[in-house]
């Protein structure tokens, strides 16, 4: 079987090209397909992904695509767990968000987009996500495997020890991985990619993920929450503040675990909180090409920057 066999028959032929784009953290293969004068994205599930999880993700992805939140699904090969979607050219979500001329519009649209995600129906039998339990699971299996700076352990232990404020309202269908790499802007709307972790979740979680990865200050967080809720916020809710710290801790530990998997040597003993680059400085080094995700050093630096951010919240 070839990758071309996963395409519908009308897109197979001598002029069809299939080029790898990336292999995500899940191990899925992602490819750009050029066929019949059009561009598509083919995603083939990793062997480690269960059939039930794949079907649940596909169901949620269909819901999102049908409401314009995700690229249109063109073809599905269920036996081989492959999904072909329309290719959407990204006109740079980062530029849309960072440009002072469009920042307010981008922030408002982000809030509305998250609200639309949370309005999707929660599929029957969908598995609830518990980020605190996931953090504890990774942390318990992580500590003996690599030396860490003292502040990294402090950030994680603080997040695990903090009591969760009570939740107001029901769980919603959360995307649960709204980092900027999963957001594209087509010139009119924000679309969301990679629904593999979607499932029932506290509404604050998606909003907190955005606030962490986009380095939102308190005022920007208030405007995001106001756009999401349709009413002005003058103070950040306790549960949002808690969730933001939890998100930073979980994301940081996940990045350190990826560094360990790529054989990073761990802390040397010289790392301190003050000497560790901030998240903003990490992004600058990435943009300059000094660090790259997918490498041990890149994941290590990203993880420490996120845990430094956690302690600052």
C-alpha positions as CSV (number, residue, x, y, z in Angstrom):
1,X,0.0,0.0,0.0
2,X,1.2,3.5,-0.9
3,X,0.1,6.9,0.5
4,X,-1.6,7.5,-2.9
5,X,-3.9,4.5,-2.2
6,X,-5.4,6.5,0.7
7,X,-6.7,9.1,-1.7
8,X,-10.0,9.0,-3.5
9,X,-9.6,7.6,-7.0
10,X,-10.1,10.9,-8.8
11,X,-7.1,12.4,-7.0
12,X,-4.7,9.5,-8.0
13,X,-2.5,9.8,-11.0
14,X,0.9,10.6,-12.5
15,X,0.7,14.2,-11.6
16,X,-0.2,13.7,-7.9
17,X,2.5,14.6,-5.5
18,X,2.6,13.8,-1.8
19,X,5.2,15.6,0.4
20,X,5.7,15.1,4.2
21,X,4.8,18.1,6.3
22,X,5.5,17.0,9.8
23,X,5.1,14.2,12.3
24,X,3.2,15.5,15.3
25,X,3.7,14.6,18.9
26,X,1.1,11.8,18.5
27,X,3.3,10.1,15.8
28,X,0.7,10.7,13.1
29,X,2.0,11.3,9.6
30,X,1.0,14.5,7.9
31,X,1.4,15.2,4.2
32,X,0.7,17.9,1.7
33,X,-1.1,16.5,-1.4
34,X,-1.1,18.2,-4.8
35,X,-3.6,16.7,-7.2
36,X,-6.1,17.8,-9.9
37,X,-4.8,21.4,-9.5
38,X,-5.7,21.6,-5.8
39,X,-3.9,21.2,-2.5
40,X,-4.9,19.0,0.4
41,X,-3.6,17.7,3.7
42,X,-3.5,14.0,4.4
43,X,-3.2,12.8,8.0
44,X,-2.5,9.1,8.7
45,X,-3.0,8.0,12.3
46,X,-0.1,6.5,14.3
47,X,-0.1,2.8,14.9
48,X,-0.2,3.5,18.6
49,X,-3.5,5.3,18.4
50,X,-6.5,3.1,19.2
51,X,-9.3,2.7,16.7
52,X,-11.8,4.0,19.2
53,X,-9.8,7.2,19.9
54,X,-9.4,7.8,16.2
55,X,-13.1,7.4,15.5
56,X,-13.9,9.8,18.4
57,X,-11.5,12.4,17.0
58,X,-12.9,12.0,13.5
59,X,-16.4,12.6,14.9
60,X,-15.4,15.8,16.6
61,X,-13.4,16.9,13.6
62,X,-16.5,16.5,11.4
63,X,-18.5,18.6,13.9
64,X,-15.8,21.3,13.7
65,X,-15.5,21.2,10.0
66,X,-19.3,21.4,9.4
67,X,-19.4,24.6,11.4
68,X,-16.4,26.2,9.7
69,X,-14.0,25.8,12.7
70,X,-11.7,23.3,10.9
71,X,-10.7,22.7,7.3
72,X,-13.3,20.8,5.1
73,X,-13.0,17.0,5.2
74,X,-12.6,15.7,1.7
75,X,-12.2,12.0,2.1
76,X,-11.8,9.4,4.9
77,X,-10.3,6.0,4.6
78,X,-11.6,4.4,7.8
79,X,-9.8,1.0,7.6
80,X,-6.4,2.7,7.3
81,X,-7.4,5.6,9.6
82,X,-6.5,8.4,7.1
83,X,-8.2,11.7,6.7
84,X,-7.9,14.1,3.7
85,X,-8.8,17.7,4.3
86,X,-8.7,20.8,2.1
87,X,-5.5,22.8,2.4
88,X,-6.1,26.2,3.9
89,X,-3.4,28.7,3.2
90,X,-2.4,30.4,6.4
91,X,-2.1,34.2,6.0
92,X,-0.3,34.1,9.3
93,X,-2.3,34.0,12.4
94,X,0.8,35.3,14.3
95,X,0.9,38.4,12.1
96,X,-2.9,38.9,12.5
97,X,-2.5,38.7,16.3
98,X,0.8,40.6,16.7
99,X,0.1,43.5,14.4
100,X,-1.2,46.5,16.5
101,X,-3.6,47.4,13.6
102,X,-5.4,44.0,13.8
103,X,-4.6,42.8,17.3
104,X,-7.9,43.8,18.8
105,X,-9.8,42.2,16.0
106,X,-7.7,39.0,16.4
107,X,-8.3,38.9,20.1
108,X,-12.0,39.3,19.7
109,X,-12.2,36.6,17.0
110,X,-10.2,34.3,19.3
111,X,-12.7,34.7,22.0
112,X,-15.6,34.1,19.6
113,X,-13.8,31.1,18.1
114,X,-13.3,29.4,21.5
115,X,-17.0,30.1,22.3
116,X,-18.0,28.4,19.1
117,X,-15.8,25.3,19.9
118,X,-17.5,25.1,23.3
119,X,-20.9,25.3,21.7
120,X,-20.3,22.0,19.8
121,X,-22.2,19.1,21.3
122,X,-20.2,16.8,23.6
123,X,-20.2,13.3,21.9
124,X,-21.8,10.6,24.0
125,X,-19.2,8.5,25.8
126,X,-16.4,11.1,25.1
127,X,-13.6,10.7,27.7
128,X,-13.2,13.6,30.1
129,X,-9.7,15.1,30.2
130,X,-8.1,15.8,33.6
131,X,-5.0,18.0,33.1
132,X,-4.0,17.8,36.8
133,X,-4.1,14.0,36.7
134,X,-2.1,14.0,33.5
135,X,0.5,16.3,35.0
136,X,0.8,14.0,38.0
137,X,1.2,11.0,35.8
138,X,4.0,12.5,33.7
139,X,5.7,13.9,36.7
140,X,5.7,10.7,38.7
141,X,7.3,8.9,35.8
142,X,9.7,11.7,35.0
143,X,11.6,12.6,38.1
144,X,14.1,9.7,38.2
145,X,14.9,9.9,34.5
146,X,16.7,13.3,34.3
147,X,18.2,16.0,36.5
148,X,16.1,19.2,36.7
149,X,16.8,22.7,38.0
150,X,15.3,23.3,41.4
151,X,12.9,25.9,40.2
152,X,11.3,23.4,37.7
153,X,10.4,21.0,40.5
154,X,9.1,24.0,42.6
155,X,6.8,25.1,39.8
156,X,5.3,21.6,39.3
157,X,4.9,20.9,43.0
158,X,3.2,24.2,43.5
159,X,0.7,23.4,40.7
160,X,0.0,20.0,42.1
161,X,-0.4,21.2,45.7
162,X,-2.8,24.1,44.8
163,X,-6.4,23.4,45.5
164,X,-8.6,23.8,42.5
165,X,-11.3,26.5,42.9
166,X,-14.8,25.2,42.3
167,X,-16.0,25.1,38.7
168,X,-19.0,27.1,37.6
169,X,-21.2,25.5,35.0
170,X,-20.9,22.3,33.1
171,X,-18.0,20.8,31.1
172,X,-17.9,21.7,27.4
173,X,-16.3,20.2,24.4
174,X,-12.8,21.6,24.6
175,X,-10.1,21.5,21.9
176,X,-7.5,21.1,24.7
177,X,-4.4,22.1,22.6
178,X,-5.0,25.6,21.4
179,X,-1.3,26.5,21.0
180,X,-0.5,28.9,18.1
181,X,0.7,26.1,15.8
182,X,-2.8,24.8,15.7
183,X,-4.3,28.1,14.6
184,X,-4.5,29.4,11.0
185,X,-5.9,32.6,9.6
186,X,-7.4,32.4,6.1
187,X,-7.8,36.2,5.8
188,X,-11.3,36.2,7.3
189,X,-11.6,33.5,9.9
190,X,-9.5,31.6,12.4
191,X,-9.5,27.9,11.8
192,X,-8.3,25.2,14.2
193,X,-6.2,22.2,13.4
194,X,-5.4,18.9,15.2
195,X,-8.4,17.8,17.2
196,X,-6.7,14.7,18.6
197,X,-7.0,15.8,22.3
198,X,-10.5,17.2,22.0
199,X,-13.0,16.1,24.7
200,X,-15.0,17.2,27.7
201,X,-13.1,19.9,29.6
202,X,-13.5,22.9,31.9
203,X,-14.2,26.0,29.6
204,X,-11.3,27.9,31.3
205,X,-8.8,25.4,29.9
206,X,-8.7,26.4,26.2
207,X,-8.7,30.1,27.3
208,X,-5.8,29.5,29.7
209,X,-3.8,27.7,27.0
210,X,-4.2,30.7,24.7
211,X,-3.2,33.1,27.4
212,X,0.0,31.1,28.2
213,X,1.3,30.4,24.7
214,X,0.4,33.9,23.4
215,X,2.0,35.5,26.5
216,X,-1.1,37.5,27.4
217,X,-0.8,40.1,30.2
218,X,-3.7,40.6,32.6
219,X,-5.4,43.2,30.5
220,X,-5.3,41.1,27.4
221,X,-6.6,38.1,29.3
222,X,-9.5,40.3,30.5
223,X,-10.3,41.2,26.9
224,X,-10.1,37.6,25.8
225,X,-12.5,36.5,28.5
226,X,-14.8,39.4,27.7
227,X,-14.9,38.5,24.0
228,X,-15.6,34.8,24.9
229,X,-18.3,35.5,27.5
230,X,-20.0,38.5,25.8
231,X,-19.7,40.7,28.9
232,X,-16.9,42.8,30.4
233,X,-14.5,41.3,32.9
234,X,-12.7,43.6,35.3
235,X,-11.0,40.9,37.3
236,X,-9.5,37.5,36.4
237,X,-11.5,34.7,38.0
238,X,-9.7,32.6,40.5
239,X,-10.3,29.4,38.5
240,X,-8.8,31.0,35.4
241,X,-5.7,32.0,37.3
242,X,-5.4,28.5,38.7
243,X,-5.9,26.9,35.3
244,X,-3.3,29.2,33.7
245,X,-0.7,28.0,36.2
246,X,-1.7,24.4,35.7
247,X,-1.4,24.8,31.9
248,X,2.1,26.3,32.1
249,X,3.2,23.5,34.4
250,X,1.8,20.7,32.3
251,X,3.1,22.1,29.0
252,X,6.5,22.7,30.6
253,X,6.8,19.1,31.9
254,X,5.6,17.7,28.6
255,X,8.4,19.6,26.8
256,X,11.0,18.4,29.3
257,X,9.8,14.9,28.8
258,X,10.2,15.3,25.0
259,X,13.8,16.6,25.7
260,X,14.4,13.5,27.8
261,X,13.1,11.2,25.0
262,X,15.6,12.9,22.7
263,X,18.4,12.1,25.1
264,X,19.0,15.5,26.6
265,X,21.6,15.3,29.4
266,X,19.5,17.2,31.9
267,X,20.5,20.0,34.3
268,X,24.1,20.7,34.9
269,X,23.6,22.4,38.3
270,X,24.3,25.9,37.0
271,X,20.7,26.6,35.9
272,X,18.8,29.2,38.0
273,X,15.5,30.9,37.6
274,X,17.0,34.2,36.8
275,X,19.4,32.8,34.2
276,X,16.7,30.9,32.4
277,X,15.3,32.6,29.3
278,X,11.7,33.8,29.6
279,X,9.0,32.5,27.2
280,X,9.3,35.6,25.1
281,X,13.1,35.2,24.9
282,X,12.7,31.6,23.9
283,X,10.4,32.6,21.1
284,X,13.0,35.2,19.9
285,X,15.7,32.5,19.8
286,X,13.3,30.3,17.9
287,X,12.7,33.0,15.4
288,X,16.4,33.7,15.0
289,X,17.0,30.0,14.4
290,X,19.1,29.5,17.5
291,X,16.6,26.9,18.9
292,X,14.3,24.5,17.1
293,X,11.5,22.3,18.4
294,X,12.0,18.7,17.5
295,X,15.5,18.8,19.0
296,X,16.5,18.0,22.6
297,X,17.8,21.5,23.3
298,X,14.7,23.1,21.8
299,X,12.3,21.1,23.9
300,X,14.4,21.6,27.0
301,X,14.6,25.4,26.6
302,X,10.8,25.5,25.9
303,X,10.0,23.5,29.0
304,X,12.1,25.5,31.3
305,X,10.7,28.8,29.9
306,X,7.1,27.5,30.5
307,X,7.9,26.5,34.1
308,X,9.5,29.9,34.7
309,X,6.3,31.4,33.4
310,X,4.3,29.2,35.7
311,X,6.1,30.7,38.7
312,X,5.5,34.2,37.5
313,X,1.7,33.8,37.4
